[in-house]
Amino acid sequence: MKNVGGIDRILRIVVGAALVGFGAYGAFVATPAGVPVATTNWILMAVGAVPLFTGLMNFCLAYTLFGINTCKSK
């Protein structure tokens, strides 16, 4: 069952991809060799994965629990 659609879906994908991208950049590109990767980078990637996944799947469990549906009905 889809409950995420329209602008909501686009915003989730953009924000999620940005957070994952910022975290990955900090973890894999900007960190010099031999320096431990900051936990913040991993947290950014994990937090960004949630809206990215819900946007791509058109489904949000929280929306189901609260009875919200942003998809256009046919």
N, C-alpha and C positions, 0 to 999 in steps of 0.2 A: 504494500500500500504506500503510495506516494503522499507526502504531506509537506514537502518543501518545493516551492516553485517560484518562477518569475525573478524579480529583483532580489529576493531573499537568497535564492540559489546562487546567483551571480556574485553577490556580496560574500557569501560563505566561501566560495571557491577562490575569489581574489584575496580575501583576508587570510584564509588558510594557507594558500600558496605563498603569500608574502611572509607569514610567520615561519613556515618551514624553510623558505629560502634564506631569511635572515639568520635563522639558527644554523642552517647548513653552511652558510658562508662563514660564520664565526667559528664553527667547529672544524671545517675541513680546509678552508682557504686562508683565513686571516691568522690562524694559530701557527706560530713558528714550530718547526720540528723540535721535538723533545719537551715541549711545554704541554702540560695537561690541559685538556679541553674543559672549559668552564661548564659547570652544571647548568647555567642559564641557557646555553645553546641547546642542550638536550631538552630542557623544559619548553623552550620556544618551539622546537620541532614537534614535541608531543602535543602541546596545546594547539598548534596550527593544524595538526593532522585531524583533529576532531571536526572543525568546520569544513575542512577540505573534503573529508570522507562523507559527511552528511550532505554537502552540496552535490557531490558526484553521484551519490546514491539516491538523492531526492527523498531521503527519509531521516527524520530526527526523532529519537526516542522521547526526548523531553516534550516535543510538540504533541506526541501521542498521549503522554501522561496528563498534559494540560488541556487537551482537546483542541489544539490549534492546527489549522490547515491553511497554508498559503498557496496551494495549487488551485488553479481555476477548475471549477467543476464543469463537466461536459453535459 
